[in-house]
Amino acid sequence: MDKFDFTFGGKNASELGVKATQRPNMPAAVKKIEETNVAAMDGSYYLDQGTYEDIQVPYSCNFLVPDGTEWDERVREIKDWLFHPTGPSRLIKNDDPEYYLRVRKVETSEFTRIYRRLAQFTVTFTCTAYQYLVRGGTRVPCPEVVNNQYETAYPVFYVTTKYPKGNTATITVNGNAVTVQITTPTTIIDVERRMVYTGDYKIVNGNATGDLDGLVLVKGANTIKFGGTKNPATLEYVPNWRRL
């Protein structure tokens, strides 16, 4: 792996012969702040909206082709990789492999041909401000007590049962309860998107009662209770641990 290699969409840049010429700086997280000015008063009022602006992570890159006639084809391959990723839209730096950034948008500069076989370009990844732990993206059994050492997390819950017909389930996090009518063997509750899906990702938000925002995992100890099922069911989750 090259010194400044990076992974996007599950593929390393080096697999396409792309080399980053330097390690990008990590932009600071900038809070969304609403400013209000009041006549005849000094200064301003500032309202913290509790969210962050997106960040931009630019990579200056180059690539070398064996023969000058292959230059255009390599450009097409790179565009396919960046604009049509086959894996998750995640950016991972090779020197920080335990974390990833969620990519919202990818932009490239023009591809400049320096020599017959050598070209350079810049790719800019627009990402959410949070850095997510790779291990926090794994689906695991949900414990009754979860200690969140990081920022507020928005998990994805999975309720599975062999007997979905006429079944219900209630998930209670820190005293906040959400009850779901189960219609398929797997029911998915995505807290961040405030969505409820069947196992094949059909939207069934109408099957849930309660405030999905109440299922977030705050910093510190969180209690999770699972019950209300008429038939045996299990609860798993993807915690989505994140840091700034």
KEKE-3310 file (N, C-alpha, C; in steps of 0.2 Angstrom, whole numbers, plus 5000, padded with zeros to 4 digits):
npx = (5004:5003:5011:5002:4990:4972:4955:4940:4923:4926:4937:4955:4964:4977:4975:4970:4981:4983:4990:4991:4999:5001:4997:4981:4975:4965:4950:4943:4929:4914:4902:4884:4878:4866:4864:4858:4854:4850:4842:4849:4856:4872:4883:4878:4866:4868:4863:4865:4863:4865:4871:4882:4892:4896:4912:4926:4938:4952:4961:4977:4982:4991:4994:5002:5003:5007:5008:5006:4995:4985:4980:4968:4959:4962:4958:4944:4942:4945:4936:4924:4926:4926:4914:4904:4903:4906:4905:4901:4899:4911:4926:4942:4957:4973:4982:4974:4965:4955:4944:4931:4925:4909:4904:4897:4897:4907:4919:4930:4945:4950:4958:4975:4987:5003:5015:5018:5014:5011:4999:4989:4978:4965:4955:4940:4932:4917:4911:4902:4904:4908:4918:4918:4918:4925:4923:4911:4901:4897:4885:4878:4873:4861:4865:4859:4864:4872:4888:4892:4906:4908:4902:4885:4875:4867:4859:4856:4843:4838:4825:4822:4812:4805:4792:4783:4769:4756:4764:4772:4784:4793:4805:4815:4824:4833:4821:4813:4801:4798:4786:4784:4774:4776:4779:4786:4800:4811:4813:4818:4825:4829:4837:4843:4839:4826:4817:4807:4809:4805:4813:4817:4818:4807:4797:4789:4784:4772:4770:4775:4775:4778:4792:4805:4817:4820:4827:4841:4858:4865:4880:4889:4881:4868:4852:4844:4829:4820:4805:4788:4785:4774:4778:4793:4808:4822:4834:4845:4859:4867:4878:4885:4895:4903:4915:4921)
npy = (4994:5011:5026:5037:5031:5028:5023:5021:5018:5005:5001:5002:5017:5014:5002:5006:5012:5025:5038:5047:5062:5069:5069:5073:5088:5087:5094:5106:5104:5113:5121:5123:5138:5150:5167:5181:5198:5212:5227:5242:5235:5229:5218:5201:5189:5171:5156:5139:5126:5113:5105:5101:5108:5101:5094:5096:5086:5086:5077:5077:5070:5058:5048:5035:5028:5012:5014:5027:5027:5022:5031:5038:5028:5025:5036:5035:5024:5028:5038:5030:5023:5033:5040:5030:5021:5004:4999:5004:5022:5027:5035:5030:5033:5026:5027:5028:5017:5013:5021:5029:5041:5047:5049:5062:5069:5068:5076:5080:5088:5094:5082:5083:5081:5078:5072:5061:5049:5052:5059:5071:5075:5082:5076:5079:5075:5078:5077:5071:5079:5070:5057:5040:5025:5010:4998:5001:4999:4987:4974:4968:4958:4966:4974:4975:4986:5000:5007:5022:5030:5040:5053:5058:5044:5037:5023:5008:4998:4980:4969:4953:4938:4922:4921:4931:4935:4944:4949:4960:4972:4981:4993:5001:5014:5022:5025:5029:5024:5014:5006:4993:4986:4970:4963:4956:4944:4951:4967:4983:4997:5013:5025:5037:5041:5041:5031:5016:5000:4985:4969:4968:4981:4989:5003:5006:5015:5018:5007:5010:5016:5030:5040:5041:5048:5047:5035:5037:5035:5042:5051:5041:5030:5020:5013:4999:4991:4977:4970:4965:4957:4945:4933:4923:4934:4942:4955:4965:4977:4991:5001:5013:5021:5037:5051:5067)
npz = (5000:4996:5003:5006:5004:5001:5004:4995:4993:4996:4988:4986:4982:4976:4969:4957:4952:4957:4965:4980:4983:4994:5012:5016:5025:5040:5041:5052:5063:5060:5069:5066:5067:5072:5069:5077:5076:5086:5086:5093:5103:5109:5101:5096:5096:5098:5091:5095:5084:5086:5076:5063:5050:5034:5029:5019:5011:5002:4990:4982:4968:4957:4942:4933:4918:4908:4895:4883:4876:4884:4892:4892:4895:4908:4914:4913:4920:4933:4935:4935:4947:4956:4955:4953:4965:4970:4983:5000:5002:5009:5016:5019:5027:5025:5035:5046:5049:5057:5057:5048:5035:5031:5015:5006:4994:4978:4970:4956:4949:4933:4923:4921:4909:4912:4907:4893:4899:4912:4923:4932:4945:4956:4969:4978:4992:4999:5015:5030:5046:5056:5062:5060:5069:5063:5068:5074:5065:5064:5064:5079:5093:5104:5119:5136:5143:5137:5135:5130:5124:5116:5104:5103:5097:5083:5081:5072:5073:5073:5072:5074:5069:5069:5068:5062:5060:5066:5077:5089:5094:5107:5109:5121:5125:5137:5144:5134:5123:5109:5099:5088:5075:5068:5053:5044:5044:5047:5054:5052:5061:5058:5066:5064:5051:5054:5050:5047:5041:5032:5031:5017:5014:5012:5016:5031:5040:5046:5054:5067:5083:5094:5098:5087:5088:5102:5103:5102:5107:5120:5126:5138:5150:5144:5145:5138:5134:5129:5123:5124:5114:5106:5101:5100:5098:5093:5097:5088:5084:5075:5081:5077:5081:5084:5082:5083)
capx = (5000:5007:5012:4996:4984:4966:4950:4934:4919:4929:4943:4960:4967:4983:4972:4970:4988:4982:4994:4991:5005:5002:4992:4976:4973:4958:4946:4939:4921:4911:4895:4879:4876:4861:4866:4853:4856:4845:4843:4850:4860:4878:4884:4873:4864:4870:4859:4868:4858:4867:4873:4889:4893:4900:4919:4929:4944:4955:4967:4980:4984:4994:4995:5006:5001:5012:5009:5002:4988:4981:4979:4961:4955:4963:4954:4938:4942:4945:4929:4919:4927:4924:4907:4899:4907:4902:4904:4898:4902:4915:4933:4946:4964:4977:4986:4969:4961:4950:4939:4930:4921:4904:4905:4891:4898:4913:4921:4937:4947:4952:4964:4980:4992:5010:5019:5014:5012:5009:4994:4988:4971:4963:4948:4938:4927:4913:4909:4899:4909:4909:4923:4914:4923:4924:4920:4904:4897:4895:4878:4879:4867:4860:4865:4854:4867:4877:4892:4894:4911:4909:4897:4878:4875:4861:4860:4851:4840:4836:4821:4821:4808:4803:4785:4781:4762:4753:4769:4774:4790:4795:4812:4815:4831:4833:4814:4809:4799:4795:4783:4783:4771:4781:4775:4791:4805:4816:4811:4824:4823:4835:4836:4846:4834:4819:4813:4806:4809:4805:4819:4819:4819:4801:4796:4783:4784:4766:4770:4779:4772:4783:4797:4812:4823:4821:4831:4848:4863:4869:4886:4888:4877:4862:4849:4840:4825:4817:4800:4782:4784:4770:4782:4800:4811:4829:4836:4852:4860:4873:4878:4887:4899:4906:4918:4923)
capy = (5000:5017:5030:5041:5028:5029:5019:5024:5013:4998:5000:5007:5021:5011:4997:5009:5015:5032:5039:5053:5065:5071:5068:5079:5090:5086:5101:5107:5103:5119:5120:5127:5143:5155:5173:5186:5205:5216:5234:5245:5231:5227:5211:5197:5182:5165:5150:5133:5122:5106:5101:5103:5109:5096:5096:5094:5082:5085:5073:5079:5063:5057:5041:5033:5022:5009:5016:5033:5026:5019:5037:5040:5023:5025:5041:5033:5019:5032:5041:5025:5021:5039:5042:5024:5016:4997:4998:5010:5028:5028:5037:5028:5034:5020:5028:5029:5012:5011:5026:5031:5047:5046:5054:5065:5071:5068:5081:5080:5093:5091:5077:5086:5077:5081:5069:5056:5043:5054:5064:5073:5078:5083:5073:5082:5072:5081:5072:5073:5081:5065:5051:5034:5019:5005:4993:5003:4998:4980:4972:4964:4958:4972:4972:4979:4992:5002:5013:5026:5034:5045:5058:5055:5040:5035:5016:5005:4992:4975:4964:4947:4933:4917:4921:4938:4937:4947:4950:4967:4973:4987:4995:5006:5017:5027:5026:5031:5018:5014:5000:4992:4980:4966:4960:4952:4941:4956:4974:4988:5004:5017:5031:5043:5043:5041:5027:5009:4996:4978:4966:4970:4989:4993:5008:5004:5020:5018:5002:5011:5022:5033:5045:5037:5052:5045:5029:5039:5033:5048:5049:5038:5024:5019:5007:4997:4986:4974:4966:4966:4952:4939:4927:4924:4938:4945:4962:4967:4984:4993:5007:5019:5025:5042:5056:5073)
capz = (5000:4996:5009:5007:5000:5004:5001:4994:4990:4996:4984:4987:4976:4973:4965:4950:4951:4959:4971:4983:4983:5001:5016:5017:5032:5043:5042:5059:5063:5061:5071:5063:5072:5069:5072:5077:5078:5089:5086:5100:5108:5107:5099:5093:5099:5094:5093:5093:5081:5088:5071:5060:5043:5030:5028:5012:5011:4995:4989:4976:4965:4950:4940:4928:4914:4905:4888:4883:4873:4889:4897:4892:4898:4915:4917:4913:4926:4939:4936:4937:4954:4961:4954:4954:4969:4971:4990:5004:5001:5015:5014:5024:5026:5026:5042:5051:5046:5062:5056:5041:5034:5027:5009:5003:4987:4976:4964:4953:4945:4926:4923:4918:4907:4913:4902:4889:4903:4918:4924:4939:4946:4963:4970:4984:4995:5004:5020:5036:5050:5061:5060:5062:5070:5058:5072:5076:5059:5063:5067:5085:5098:5108:5126:5140:5145:5132:5137:5124:5126:5111:5103:5103:5092:5080:5079:5068:5076:5069:5076:5069:5072:5064:5068:5062:5059:5072:5082:5090:5098:5110:5111:5126:5127:5143:5146:5128:5120:5102:5098:5081:5072:5064:5047:5040:5048:5050:5054:5053:5063:5057:5071:5061:5046:5057:5046:5049:5035:5032:5029:5010:5014:5011:5021:5035:5046:5049:5059:5073:5087:5098:5095:5085:5091:5109:5103:5102:5112:5123:5129:5145:5151:5141:5146:5132:5136:5123:5125:5121:5108:5107:5099:5101:5094:5095:5095:5086:5082:5073:5085:5073:5086:5080:5085:5079)
cpx = (5004:5006:5005:4990:4978:4961:4944:4929:4922:4935:4948:4962:4972:4981:4972:4976:4988:4986:4993:4997:5007:4996:4987:4976:4966:4955:4943:4932:4919:4904:4890:4877:4872:4863:4860:4855:4850:4847:4844:4854:4867:4879:4878:4871:4865:4866:4862:4863:4859:4869:4879:4888:4897:4907:4921:4936:4947:4961:4970:4983:4987:4993:4999:5004:5007:5014:5004:4996:4983:4978:4971:4957:4956:4959:4947:4937:4941:4939:4924:4920:4925:4916:4902:4902:4902:4901:4901:4902:4906:4923:4937:4954:4968:4981:4981:4964:4955:4944:4938:4925:4915:4904:4898:4891:4905:4914:4928:4938:4948:4958:4969:4986:4999:5015:5015:5011:5009:5004:4993:4981:4970:4956:4946:4932:4923:4910:4905:4905:4912:4914:4920:4919:4920:4920:4913:4899:4895:4889:4880:4873:4867:4860:4860:4857:4872:4881:4894:4900:4912:4904:4890:4878:4868:4861:4854:4849:4837:4832:4820:4817:4806:4795:4782:4773:4759:4757:4770:4780:4791:4802:4812:4822:4830:4826:4810:4807:4796:4792:4782:4779:4775:4777:4780:4796:4810:4813:4817:4822:4829:4834:4838:4841:4827:4814:4813:4805:4807:4812:4822:4818:4813:4799:4789:4783:4778:4765:4773:4775:4777:4788:4804:4818:4824:4826:4839:4852:4867:4876:4885:4884:4870:4859:4844:4836:4821:4812:4794:4780:4779:4773:4789:4803:4818:4830:4844:4853:4866:4874:4880:4890:4903:4910:4919:4930)
cpy = (5006:5021:5033:5038:5029:5025:5022:5019:5006:4996:5005:5011:5017:5005:5000:5013:5023:5033:5046:5056:5068:5069:5074:5081:5088:5092:5101:5107:5110:5118:5125:5132:5149:5162:5178:5193:5208:5223:5237:5241:5229:5220:5208:5192:5177:5159:5144:5128:5114:5102:5104:5104:5103:5099:5093:5091:5082:5081:5075:5072:5063:5050:5041:5027:5019:5012:5022:5032:5024:5025:5038:5034:5023:5030:5039:5028:5023:5035:5036:5023:5027:5040:5036:5019:5010:4996:5004:5016:5030:5030:5034:5030:5028:5021:5029:5024:5011:5016:5027:5038:5045:5052:5056:5066:5070:5072:5080:5086:5090:5087:5080:5081:5080:5079:5064:5051:5045:5059:5065:5076:5078:5080:5076:5078:5077:5076:5075:5075:5076:5060:5045:5029:5013:4999:4994:5002:4991:4978:4967:4963:4964:4971:4977:4986:4994:5008:5017:5031:5040:5050:5054:5050:5038:5028:5014:4998:4986:4970:4959:4941:4928:4917:4928:4940:4939:4948:4958:4967:4980:4988:5001:5008:5023:5029:5029:5025:5019:5007:4999:4985:4976:4962:4955:4949:4946:4963:4978:4995:5008:5024:5037:5046:5043:5037:5020:5005:4989:4975:4967:4978:4992:4997:5006:5009:5020:5012:5004:5017:5024:5037:5042:5041:5050:5038:5031:5036:5039:5046:5047:5032:5025:5013:5005:4991:4984:4969:4967:4962:4947:4933:4928:4929:4940:4952:4963:4974:4985:5000:5013:5024:5031:5047:5062:5074)
cpz = (5000:5002:5011:5004:5004:5000:5001:4991:4991:4992:4985:4981:4972:4968:4958:4948:4953:4965:4974:4984:4990:5005:5017:5024:5034:5045:5049:5058:5065:5063:5067:5068:5069:5073:5071:5079:5080:5089:5093:5105:5105:5105:5096:5097:5094:5096:5090:5090:5083:5082:5068:5052:5040:5030:5021:5013:5004:4995:4982:4974:4959:4949:4934:4924:4910:4898:4887:4880:4878:4894:4898:4896:4905:4918:4918:4919:4932:4940:4938:4944:4958:4960:4954:4958:4970:4978:4993:5002:5007:5012:5020:5023:5028:5033:5047:5050:5051:5061:5049:5041:5030:5021:5007:4996:4985:4970:4962:4949:4938:4927:4918:4916:4907:4907:4898:4893:4910:4918:4931:4940:4954:4964:4977:4986:5000:5009:5026:5041:5055:5058:5064:5063:5066:5062:5075:5071:5058:5067:5073:5089:5103:5115:5130:5143:5140:5135:5131:5126:5121:5110:5103:5096:5090:5077:5074:5071:5072:5074:5071:5073:5067:5063:5068:5062:5066:5078:5083:5094:5101:5112:5115:5127:5132:5144:5140:5124:5113:5101:5090:5079:5067:5059:5043:5045:5051:5049:5056:5055:5063:5061:5067:5055:5048:5052:5049:5042:5037:5030:5022:5009:5011:5017:5024:5041:5050:5054:5066:5076:5092:5094:5093:5088:5098:5109:5102:5108:5114:5125:5137:5145:5148:5143:5140:5135:5129:5125:5121:5115:5110:5106:5100:5096:5097:5093:5094:5084:5079:5076:5082:5078:5081:5085:5081:5078)
residu = (MET:ASP:LYS:PHE:ASP:PHE:THR:PHE:GLY:GLY:LYS:ASN:ALA:SER:GLU:LEU:GLY:VAL:LYS:ALA:THR:GLN:ARG:PRO:ASN:MET:PRO:ALA:ALA:VAL:LYS:LYS:ILE:GLU:GLU:THR:ASN:VAL:ALA:ALA:MET:ASP:GLY:SER:TYR:TYR:LEU:ASP:GLN:GLY:THR:TYR:GLU:ASP:ILE:GLN:VAL:PRO:TYR:SER:CYS:ASN:PHE:LEU:VAL:PRO:ASP:GLY:THR:GLU:TRP:ASP:GLU:ARG:VAL:ARG:GLU:ILE:LYS:ASP:TRP:LEU:PHE:HIS:PRO:THR:GLY:PRO:SER:ARG:LEU:ILE:LYS:ASN:ASP:ASP:PRO:GLU:TYR:TYR:LEU:ARG:VAL:ARG:LYS:VAL:GLU:THR:SER:GLU:PHE:THR:ARG:ILE:TYR:ARG:ARG:LEU:ALA:GLN:PHE:THR:VAL:THR:PHE:THR:CYS:THR:ALA:TYR:GLN:TYR:LEU:VAL:ARG:GLY:GLY:THR:ARG:VAL:PRO:CYS:PRO:GLU:VAL:VAL:ASN:ASN:GLN:TYR:GLU:THR:ALA:TYR:PRO:VAL:PHE:TYR:VAL:THR:THR:LYS:TYR:PRO:LYS:GLY:ASN:THR:ALA:THR:ILE:THR:VAL:ASN:GLY:ASN:ALA:VAL:THR:VAL:GLN:ILE:THR:THR:PRO:THR:THR:ILE:ILE:ASP:VAL:GLU:ARG:ARG:MET:VAL:TYR:THR:GLY:ASP:TYR:LYS:ILE:VAL:ASN:GLY:ASN:ALA:THR:GLY:ASP:LEU:ASP:GLY:LEU:VAL:LEU:VAL:LYS:GLY:ALA:ASN:THR:ILE:LYS:PHE:GLY:GLY:THR:LYS:ASN:PRO:ALA:THR:LEU:GLU:TYR:VAL:PRO:ASN:TRP:ARG:ARG:LEU)
# end
